Amino acid sequence: MKACLTIILLSTFHYALAQSVPVQTAEINLKDIFNIGFTGSGSSGTTVNLPMNGMNTLKNGIESQEIEVSLLCSSDFDLSVSSSTTNFSFNGPGTTSPVMKVKDVLSIMITENNTGGTIINGFTQYQPINGTTQKLAISSGKLGVRTFKFKYKAHPGFAYPSGTYTTSIIYTVVKK
């Protein structure tokens, strides 16, 4: 009987010690983070220059150098591309601005994909940048530090007067 009582007392003492240990909860609250950056030849900061300075470039078009995009994403994502306007803005001689549609002149092709996602909608070949309509280019990219590379191709032909034609290209990253 004495041995049995000792075991019960030790069990009760251990239980009392376990209840007096303070517990603290650590909580980490991660926000969705998407950061995009451009590097590559043929670009000056955020501007890509496509000089049309000869008959061959007007006739056949001109490609940009390959441009790398770095993505830092805390979630899986889709990536779309569009233009800020339907038409290029024009700066040049004359009083009338020609109407040059972005989708008729400027195309983009993804040349390398390290996003963990899939290139879709034909972007492994040159595809027109369709005005202000976003077109999905990479589906189901994976979270983390990711990259892809692309080239632009401009092909205005002989239908427009000399001058500088400008538009902003918008890359939209959307959480999956």
N, C-alpha and C positions, 0 to 999 in steps of 0.2 A: 504494500500500500504506500509506503514511503517513496519508493522509486517512481511510482505513477504520479504522485503529487509534484515531484521535482520537474518532471517533463512538462506538465501542464503550466507550472509557473514560468519556465523558460520560454515556452511558446507564447504566453501572454506578454512577457517582457519584450520579445522580438517584435510582436505586433504593435505594441505601443511605440517603439522606436521608429518603425516604418511610417507611422501616421504623422510623426512630427517633422519629417523631411519636407522643406519647402519645394514647391515645383514652380517653374517659370516657363512660359511658352515663348518661343522665338518665332516671329512672323515676318516673312519676307514677301513684300508686295511688288511683283514685277509688272511693269507697264509694257504695252506694245511699243516697240521701238523699230522704226524703219529709217535707215539712213542710206542715201545713194550718192555716189561720187563718180566722176568721169576722169579718165586719164587716156592719153594716147596721142599719137602724131596727128598733125593736121587740125588739132584743136588748140585754141588759144583761150584758156579758161573755159568759159561756157560757149564759146563761138567756134563753129566749124566752118572753115572757108573752103569753098568749092569754086576755084577760079576757072571761068569759061573763057579761055584766052586764045582759041584757035578754031579753025574749021572742024578739025577732028573731034574736039570736045563738044562742040555744038551739035555735030552730026551723031556722034556715038554716046555722048554723055560722059560724065566723069564720076569716079568713085572717090570717096574720102579714104583716108588711111583708116586702119582698124582702130576702133576706140573701145577701151575697156571700161566696164561699169562695175563698181564694187558696191555690193549691197550688204548691210548689216541689219539682220532681221531677227526679232525675238519670236516670230511666229512664221508658220508656213504662209505662202503668199502666191498671188497671181500678179503678172505684170502686163500692163497695156501700154500702147503707144498711140499718140494722136498729135495733132497740131493745134495751136492756140487759135488759129483762124482758118477759114476755108481757103482764103487767097493770101498770097504773099503781099507784104507791103512793099512799095516801090520808092526808091530814091534815085532820081536820075534827071536827065534833061527833058524838057517838054512840059507842057501844062496839063496833059492828060496822063493819068496813071493807067498803065495796062493791067488787065485782069489775068493774073497767072494763078491758076488753081494748084494748090499744094499737091493734091492727089494725082494730077496730070504730069507733074514734073519731078517730085521727090519721092524716093523709095528707100526702104531700109531692109537689111538682111542680117540676121544673127549668124555670126561665123563660128562662135564657140560658146558652149553652154555648160557652166559649172554651178548651176543653181540647184541641182537635184530635181528640177522639174522638167517639163517637156515643152519643146518648141512646137507651137501649133499655128494653125491658119496660114501655113505656107511660108513662114518667116525663115525657113532654111534657104529660100530663094528671095530675090528682091520682091517686096510687096509695097504698094503705094501707101503713103501716110495719108489717111483719109480724113482731111479737114479736121473738124472738131469731134468726130465720132471715134471714141476709143476702140481700138481693136486689140483683143487679147493676143499676146505674142508668146508668153511663157506661162504655162499652167502648172500649178502645184509645186512651186519652188519651195525648198526646205529652209527652215530656220538656221541661223548661223551666219558666218561670213561667207558670202557667195559672190561669184563673178560671172559675167558673160561679156562677149565681144560682139561688135556689130560694125557695119559699114553703111554709109549713105551713098546713094547714087542720084545725081541730078541729070536730067535729060530734057532741057527746054526746047531743043531744036532751034529752028530759025524764025519762030513766030513772035518773038518778043524783042523790044528795043533794048539797047545797052543800058545798064544801070545796076544798082544793087537791089536784090530781092531778098527779103528777110521774113522769116517766121520763127516762132518758138515751138520746139518739139517738147511734148509733155510725156513723161514716163510716170505712170501711176502704179503704185504698189498697193495692193489690197490684201488684207489679212484673209486667209482661208477659214 
